[in-house]
Amino acid sequence: MNDNLLIREARPDHMPAILAFQQAAIAAVDPRVYTDAERRAWARTPAVGMARIVADGRYLVADAGGRLAGGAGWDTLPDPPDAAVVRAVFVDPAWHGRGVGATLVRAVEAAIAAAGRRRILVPAALNAVGFYERLGYAANEIGIVDLDGVDLRYRRMWKSAA
């Protein structure tokens, strides 16, 4: 990873930049994995509760000298009560392949473990399954989320918190 990156909590005033790198990352997804219609629906629908997890201090960003290179967050799960879910992991395409995503996910995993959660769920976009497998997550069933009438498939993946 680039040593000039600072991983820190996102602030509410980061939301425009967060949405920009999320949309850029979605646009860069291979069209053989998700159709144009699926990617457009995904880009139009920011992660549900995103403003809340930012306000709660549970969204981290990779700051590259004042420019946000990516972000990742987490939320609690009501069931099972010992679990948490990794949310909205996106890296600006200009930073792909440089370890930004892995560094962000590891920082989120540490925060989840520090909060006393023992299991971690990732609802992984199909293009990111291999990425999460390399981080120790095990693939589980396929899920589907409805994004304004467009079904987006994802893979549920689990890992034990450190």
Residue frames relative to the residue before (quaternion, step in Angstrom):
aa qw qx qy qz dx dy dz
M 1.0000 0.0000 0.0000 0.0000 0.00 0.00 0.00
N 0.5764 -0.5809 0.4567 0.3490 3.53 -1.23 0.52
D 0.4245 -0.7350 0.4748 0.2327 3.59 -0.73 1.07
N 0.6183 0.5680 -0.3430 0.4212 3.58 1.22 -0.28
L 0.5501 0.6054 -0.4012 0.4122 3.59 1.25 0.11
L 0.1693 -0.7492 0.6344 0.0870 3.52 -1.12 0.81
I 0.2153 -0.7535 0.6078 0.1283 3.59 -0.76 1.04
R 0.1662 0.7903 -0.5679 0.1589 3.57 -0.66 1.12
E 0.6487 -0.4999 0.3948 0.4165 3.54 -1.31 0.21
A 0.4457 -0.6620 0.5364 0.2745 3.51 -1.08 0.80
R 0.2682 -0.7229 0.6123 0.1748 3.53 -1.29 0.51
P 0.6556 -0.5192 0.3585 0.4148 3.60 -1.15 0.43
D 0.6655 0.5018 -0.3262 0.4460 3.63 1.02 -0.64
H 0.5561 0.5868 -0.3914 0.4395 3.60 1.30 0.01
M 0.4426 0.7451 -0.4401 0.2350 3.61 1.19 -0.40
P 0.6566 0.4930 -0.3569 0.4454 3.70 0.78 -0.73
A 0.6703 0.4823 -0.3026 0.4759 3.61 0.95 -0.81
I 0.6160 0.5374 -0.3406 0.4645 3.59 1.05 -0.75
L 0.6752 0.4783 -0.2986 0.4756 3.59 0.84 -0.93
A 0.6316 0.5371 -0.3389 0.4447 3.62 1.02 -0.71
F 0.7122 0.4170 -0.2943 0.4820 3.64 0.80 -0.84
Q 0.5793 0.5532 -0.3847 0.4586 3.60 1.13 -0.49
Q 0.6891 0.4785 -0.2875 0.4622 3.58 0.81 -0.97
A 0.6385 0.5149 -0.3301 0.4671 3.60 1.01 -0.74
A 0.6519 0.5102 -0.3143 0.4647 3.59 0.98 -0.82
I 0.6505 0.5073 -0.3154 0.4691 3.58 0.97 -0.83
A 0.6453 0.5259 -0.3189 0.4530 3.58 0.94 -0.86
A 0.6922 0.4912 -0.2715 0.4537 3.60 1.11 -0.66
V 0.4610 0.6808 -0.4547 0.3425 3.61 1.26 -0.11
D 0.5688 -0.6175 0.4369 0.3230 3.54 -1.00 0.92
P 0.4257 -0.7301 0.4728 0.2492 3.62 -0.70 1.03
R 0.5597 0.5686 -0.4068 0.4449 3.60 1.24 -0.07
V 0.6522 0.4900 -0.3101 0.4882 3.60 1.24 -0.36
Y 0.7793 0.0240 0.0166 0.6259 3.57 0.91 -0.98
T 0.4862 -0.6724 0.4791 0.2864 3.55 -0.97 0.89
D 0.6769 -0.4591 0.3677 0.4426 3.57 -1.29 0.20
A 0.6537 0.5173 -0.3182 0.4514 3.60 0.95 -0.87
E 0.6517 0.5038 -0.3167 0.4702 3.60 0.98 -0.79
R 0.6730 0.4888 -0.3045 0.4642 3.59 0.90 -0.86
R 0.6347 0.5157 -0.3371 0.4664 3.61 1.00 -0.74
A 0.6550 0.5025 -0.3144 0.4687 3.62 0.91 -0.88
W 0.6459 0.5215 -0.3089 0.4643 3.58 0.97 -0.88
A 0.6872 0.4853 -0.2848 0.4594 3.60 0.87 -0.91
R 0.6616 0.5043 -0.3042 0.4642 3.62 1.12 -0.62
T 0.7368 0.4021 -0.1949 0.5074 3.56 1.20 -0.50
P 0.2097 -0.7902 0.5598 0.1348 3.61 0.00 1.19
A 0.6712 -0.4956 0.3570 0.4200 3.55 -1.17 0.55
V 0.4844 -0.6658 0.4916 0.2836 3.53 -0.86 1.03
G 0.8257 0.2044 -0.1672 0.4984 3.56 -0.87 0.94
M 0.3199 0.7879 -0.4801 0.2151 3.58 1.28 0.17
A 0.6611 0.5011 -0.3141 0.4616 3.60 0.85 -0.91
R 0.6468 0.5270 -0.3186 0.4499 3.59 1.03 -0.76
I 0.7026 0.4453 -0.3044 0.4642 3.62 0.81 -0.86
V 0.5767 0.5349 -0.3782 0.4882 3.59 1.19 -0.45
A 0.6871 0.4867 -0.2865 0.4570 3.60 0.81 -0.99
D 0.6905 0.4752 -0.2708 0.4734 3.58 1.11 -0.69
G 0.5089 -0.6724 0.4075 0.3505 3.60 1.28 0.01
R 0.5658 0.6112 -0.3770 0.4053 3.58 1.20 0.43
Y 0.6246 0.4468 -0.3837 0.5129 3.59 1.12 0.64
L 0.1685 -0.7968 0.5781 0.0495 3.53 -0.78 1.12
V 0.1578 -0.7719 0.6087 0.0936 3.54 -1.13 0.65
A 0.3505 -0.6699 0.6096 0.2384 3.51 -1.33 0.49
D 0.1446 -0.8103 0.5672 0.0273 3.53 -0.41 1.28
A 0.1075 -0.7892 0.6044 0.0172 3.55 -0.69 1.16
G 0.7966 -0.2974 0.1526 0.5037 3.55 0.22 1.26
G 0.7719 -0.3368 0.1702 0.5117 3.56 0.97 0.86
R 0.6712 0.4036 -0.2924 0.5486 3.60 1.27 -0.12
L 0.3582 -0.7481 0.5167 0.2120 3.59 -0.80 0.98
A 0.2526 -0.7974 0.5395 0.0960 3.55 -0.72 1.19
G 0.7911 -0.1538 0.1146 0.5809 3.59 1.20 -0.38
G 0.1215 -0.7909 0.5949 0.0764 3.50 -1.33 0.03
A 0.0148 -0.7645 0.6444 0.0067 3.53 -1.34 0.38
G 0.0563 -0.8117 0.5813 0.0130 3.54 -1.09 0.70
W 0.2319 -0.7591 0.5854 0.1653 3.51 -1.32 -0.15
D 0.1188 -0.7670 0.6272 0.0654 3.50 -1.31 0.42
T 0.5388 -0.6000 0.4767 0.3499 3.54 -1.27 0.34
L 0.2602 -0.7222 0.6146 0.1817 3.52 -1.34 0.32
P 0.4371 -0.6943 0.4929 0.2897 3.60 -0.91 0.78
D 0.8031 0.0439 0.0028 0.5942 3.58 1.12 -0.62
P 0.4832 -0.2987 -0.8000 0.1932 1.57 -1.22 2.13
P 0.5768 -0.6524 0.3765 0.3162 3.58 -1.01 0.79
D 0.6635 0.4929 -0.3160 0.4657 3.61 1.20 -0.30
A 0.6354 0.5544 -0.3107 0.4386 3.58 1.29 0.09
A 0.1425 -0.7345 0.6541 0.1113 3.49 -1.40 0.32
V 0.3199 -0.7381 0.5639 0.1867 3.55 -1.26 0.41
V 0.3769 -0.6805 0.5841 0.2317 3.54 -1.04 0.89
R 0.1016 -0.8293 0.5495 -0.0024 3.56 -0.82 1.02
A 0.8987 0.0691 -0.0144 0.4329 3.49 -1.32 0.60
V 0.2007 0.7588 -0.5828 0.2104 3.57 0.68 1.14
F 0.1723 0.7692 -0.5912 0.1708 3.55 -0.55 1.21
V 0.1025 -0.7658 0.6325 0.0548 3.54 -1.13 0.76
D 0.5298 -0.6078 0.4908 0.3300 3.54 -1.00 0.89
P 0.5434 -0.6525 0.4108 0.3319 3.64 -0.79 0.94
A 0.5909 0.5732 -0.3727 0.4282 3.62 1.09 -0.53
W 0.7290 0.3990 -0.2133 0.5137 3.58 1.25 -0.45
H 0.3837 0.7333 -0.4879 0.2775 3.63 1.22 0.07
G 0.8244 0.2726 -0.2006 0.4536 3.53 -1.16 0.71
R 0.6329 0.5442 -0.3236 0.4456 3.57 1.25 0.23
G 0.6294 -0.5880 0.3163 0.3975 3.58 1.24 0.36
V 0.4069 0.7325 -0.4681 0.2808 3.59 1.25 0.02
G 0.6791 0.5023 -0.2979 0.4447 3.59 0.83 -0.99
A 0.6684 0.4977 -0.3050 0.4609 3.58 0.88 -0.92
T 0.6445 0.5158 -0.3223 0.4634 3.59 0.98 -0.82
L 0.6547 0.5037 -0.3112 0.4699 3.59 0.96 -0.83
V 0.6648 0.4950 -0.3171 0.4609 3.60 0.86 -0.89
R 0.6499 0.5067 -0.3304 0.4602 3.61 0.92 -0.79
A 0.6408 0.5111 -0.3288 0.4691 3.61 1.01 -0.74
V 0.6421 0.5010 -0.3166 0.4862 3.59 1.03 -0.78
E 0.6314 0.5269 -0.3377 0.4580 3.61 0.96 -0.80
A 0.6419 0.5177 -0.3234 0.4641 3.60 0.98 -0.80
A 0.6493 0.5053 -0.3163 0.4723 3.59 0.98 -0.79
I 0.6331 0.5241 -0.3257 0.4674 3.58 1.01 -0.80
A 0.6658 0.4903 -0.3028 0.4740 3.60 0.89 -0.89
A 0.6484 0.5214 -0.3149 0.4567 3.60 0.99 -0.82
A 0.6630 0.4865 -0.2950 0.4866 3.58 1.19 -0.56
G 0.5782 -0.6390 0.3507 0.3665 3.59 1.27 0.14
R 0.4769 0.6484 -0.4553 0.3806 3.58 1.22 0.26
R 0.3095 -0.7991 0.4964 0.1390 3.58 -0.94 0.89
R 0.7747 0.2362 -0.1397 0.5696 3.57 1.16 -0.47
I 0.1969 -0.7835 0.5849 0.0726 3.54 -1.12 0.78
L 0.1698 -0.7624 0.6209 0.0671 3.52 -0.94 1.03
V 0.0624 -0.7475 0.6586 0.0599 3.53 -1.13 0.75
P 0.2149 -0.7246 0.6351 0.1593 3.59 -0.82 0.95
A 0.1052 -0.8725 0.4768 0.0186 3.56 0.29 1.34
A 0.4549 -0.6233 0.5628 0.2963 3.52 -1.00 0.88
L 0.6077 -0.6062 0.3665 0.3591 3.58 -1.00 0.78
N 0.6452 0.5162 -0.3253 0.4599 3.60 1.08 -0.60
A 0.7153 0.4520 -0.2452 0.4732 3.62 1.21 -0.34
V 0.3749 0.7532 -0.4798 0.2488 3.62 1.23 0.01
G 0.6693 0.5016 -0.3037 0.4563 3.62 0.85 -0.90
F 0.5998 0.5604 -0.3400 0.4589 3.58 1.07 -0.78
Y 0.7174 0.4376 -0.2585 0.4765 3.60 0.80 -0.99
E 0.5897 0.5472 -0.3763 0.4597 3.61 1.07 -0.58
R 0.6510 0.5090 -0.3147 0.4671 3.61 0.97 -0.79
L 0.6844 0.4471 -0.2788 0.5040 3.61 1.20 -0.44
G 0.6565 -0.5692 0.2910 0.4004 3.58 1.27 0.28
Y 0.4943 0.6478 -0.4400 0.3774 3.60 1.22 0.19
A 0.2919 -0.7391 0.5844 0.1643 3.55 -1.14 0.74
A 0.4381 -0.7070 0.4984 0.2447 3.54 -0.85 1.04
N 0.1289 -0.7636 0.6309 0.0472 3.50 -1.11 0.82
E 0.8229 -0.2558 0.1686 0.4784 3.58 -1.11 -0.60
I 0.5301 -0.5808 0.5151 0.3412 3.51 -1.38 0.33
G 0.1285 -0.7620 0.6301 0.0765 3.55 -1.06 0.81
I 0.2075 -0.7506 0.6118 0.1389 3.53 -1.29 0.30
V 0.1004 -0.7654 0.6336 0.0513 3.54 -0.98 0.91
D 0.3488 -0.7259 0.5586 0.1983 3.56 -1.01 0.88
L 0.0654 -0.7886 0.6114 -0.0064 3.56 -0.65 1.18
D 0.7948 -0.2865 0.1404 0.5162 3.55 -0.02 1.32
G 0.7824 -0.3526 0.1652 0.4861 3.56 0.84 1.02
V 0.6538 0.4365 -0.3204 0.5285 3.59 1.26 0.06
D 0.3122 -0.7563 0.5477 0.1751 3.58 -0.76 1.07
L 0.0970 -0.7768 0.6216 0.0267 3.55 -0.85 1.06
R 0.2852 -0.7695 0.5530 0.1440 3.55 -0.71 1.13
Y 0.0194 0.7691 -0.6385 0.0193 3.53 -1.19 0.67
R 0.3695 -0.7066 0.5514 0.2452 3.57 -1.25 0.25
R 0.3436 -0.7088 0.5789 0.2108 3.56 -0.90 0.98
M 0.0086 -0.8006 0.5974 -0.0458 3.57 -0.80 1.07
W 0.1668 -0.8076 0.5634 0.0503 3.58 -0.99 0.87
K 0.0066 0.7602 -0.6495 0.0122 3.50 -1.33 0.54
S 0.4517 -0.6408 0.5337 0.3170 3.58 -1.18 0.50
A 0.4616 -0.6584 0.5155 0.2960 3.56 -1.05 0.78
A 0.5271 -0.6485 0.4515 0.3126 3.58 -1.08 0.73
